[in-house]
Amino acid sequence: MSTAATALVAGTAGTGLRTEYPFVLPRGFVDTSGKVHREGVMRLATARDEISPQTDPRVRQNPAYLTVLLLERTVTKLGTLPAVDQWVIENLFASDLAFLQDLYRRINQEGHTEAAVACPSCKHEFAVDIAGDASGGS
């Protein structure tokens, strides 16, 4: 193993690699019985998660459908639903879909779920964990 690889393994061994990220949807998925599901978990994407959907005919017809397939693969839990499948992702409110797209990008490209924000009144800058509890509402 190379020195860089050894350092990487040693660096993650002490702190642990975070692979799952809990979140709270701004609005929530409404199931067929009317129950709202807001709390969920997204895992880090693997190379297979990003490569496999590329050959899906739905993605070839409509490249935007890649988002549905990526989220279907990486959102492992949503409320008390038994599974998160393409039907669930397709039926999210647009604001929740946008939230999950941003969360996916943050954890897989940037490695965190924080966003830098500033108070509009005093201009104080601080970080907010966007995966945490959200006030939501409709």
C-alpha positions as CSV (number, residue, x, y, z in Angstrom):
1,M,0.0,0.0,0.0
2,S,1.4,3.4,-0.9
3,T,2.2,6.0,1.8
4,A,-0.7,8.2,0.6
5,A,-3.1,5.3,0.8
6,T,-1.9,4.3,4.2
7,A,-2.3,7.9,5.4
8,L,-5.9,8.0,4.0
9,V,-6.8,4.7,5.7
10,A,-5.2,5.9,9.0
11,G,-7.0,9.3,8.7
12,T,-10.4,7.7,8.4
13,A,-9.9,5.0,10.9
14,G,-9.8,7.4,13.9
15,T,-12.6,9.6,12.8
16,G,-14.7,7.0,10.9
17,L,-16.0,7.6,7.4
18,R,-19.5,8.9,7.5
19,T,-21.6,7.1,4.8
20,E,-25.2,7.9,5.9
21,Y,-26.8,11.3,6.3
22,P,-30.1,11.8,8.0
23,F,-32.3,14.5,6.6
24,V,-35.8,16.1,7.0
25,L,-37.6,17.1,3.8
26,P,-39.0,20.6,3.7
27,R,-42.6,19.4,2.8
28,G,-42.6,15.6,2.9
29,F,-43.8,12.7,0.7
30,V,-47.5,12.0,1.0
31,D,-48.3,8.3,0.6
32,T,-51.5,6.9,-0.7
33,S,-53.2,6.9,2.7
34,G,-52.3,10.6,3.2
35,K,-49.5,10.0,5.7
36,V,-46.6,12.5,5.4
37,H,-43.1,11.1,5.5
38,R,-40.3,13.7,6.1
39,E,-37.4,12.1,8.0
40,G,-35.1,10.0,5.9
41,V,-31.5,8.8,5.3
42,M,-29.3,9.2,2.2
43,R,-26.1,7.2,1.8
44,L,-23.0,8.1,-0.1
45,A,-23.2,7.1,-3.8
46,T,-20.9,4.5,-5.2
47,A,-19.3,4.4,-8.6
48,R,-21.9,1.8,-9.6
49,D,-24.7,4.1,-8.5
50,E,-23.5,6.7,-10.9
51,I,-22.6,4.4,-13.8
52,S,-25.4,1.9,-13.9
53,P,-28.3,4.4,-14.7
54,Q,-26.4,5.7,-17.7
55,T,-27.5,2.7,-19.7
56,D,-31.1,3.0,-18.6
57,P,-33.4,3.8,-21.7
58,R,-35.3,6.3,-19.6
59,V,-32.1,8.3,-19.0
60,R,-31.2,8.1,-22.7
61,Q,-34.6,9.5,-23.6
62,N,-34.6,12.1,-20.9
63,P,-31.2,12.8,-19.2
64,A,-33.1,14.6,-16.3
65,Y,-34.4,11.1,-15.3
66,L,-30.9,10.3,-14.0
67,T,-31.8,12.3,-10.9
68,V,-34.7,10.0,-10.1
69,L,-32.6,6.9,-10.5
70,L,-29.7,8.3,-8.4
71,L,-32.0,9.3,-5.6
72,E,-33.9,5.9,-5.7
73,R,-30.5,4.2,-5.2
74,T,-29.1,6.4,-2.4
75,V,-32.2,7.4,-0.3
76,T,-32.4,4.3,1.9
77,K,-35.1,5.4,4.2
78,L,-38.0,7.8,4.2
79,G,-40.4,7.9,7.1
80,T,-42.1,4.5,7.6
81,L,-42.2,3.6,4.0
82,P,-41.1,0.0,3.4
83,A,-38.9,1.0,0.4
84,V,-37.9,4.1,-1.5
85,D,-38.4,3.3,-5.2
86,Q,-38.7,5.4,-8.4
87,W,-42.5,5.9,-7.8
88,V,-41.7,7.6,-4.5
89,I,-39.0,9.8,-6.0
90,E,-41.2,10.7,-9.0
91,N,-44.0,11.8,-6.6
92,L,-42.0,14.0,-4.3
93,F,-43.0,17.7,-4.3
94,A,-40.6,19.8,-6.5
95,S,-39.2,21.5,-3.4
96,D,-38.3,18.2,-1.8
97,L,-36.7,16.9,-5.0
98,A,-34.6,20.0,-5.2
99,F,-33.6,19.5,-1.5
100,L,-32.5,15.9,-2.2
101,Q,-30.6,16.9,-5.3
102,D,-28.7,19.5,-3.3
103,L,-28.1,17.1,-0.4
104,Y,-26.8,14.5,-2.9
105,R,-24.4,17.0,-4.5
106,R,-23.2,18.2,-1.1
107,I,-22.4,14.8,0.4
108,N,-21.0,13.3,-2.8
109,Q,-19.0,16.2,-4.2
110,E,-18.3,18.5,-1.2
111,G,-18.3,15.9,1.6
112,H,-20.6,17.8,4.0
113,T,-24.2,18.9,4.5
114,E,-23.5,22.5,5.7
115,A,-24.3,25.7,3.9
116,A,-22.8,29.0,4.6
117,V,-25.4,31.7,5.4
118,A,-25.6,35.2,6.7
119,C,-28.1,36.9,8.9
120,P,-30.0,39.5,6.7
121,S,-30.1,41.9,9.7
122,C,-26.7,41.9,11.3
123,K,-24.8,40.1,8.5
124,H,-23.3,37.6,11.0
125,E,-22.0,34.6,8.9
126,F,-22.5,31.0,10.1
127,A,-23.0,27.5,8.9
128,V,-26.3,25.7,8.9
129,D,-26.7,21.9,8.5
130,I,-29.2,21.6,5.7
131,A,-29.8,17.9,6.4
132,G,-31.1,18.7,9.9
133,D,-34.6,19.6,11.1
134,A,-36.4,21.9,8.8
135,S,-39.5,23.9,9.6
136,G,-41.1,22.9,6.4
137,G,-44.8,23.7,5.9
138,S,-46.9,24.2,2.9
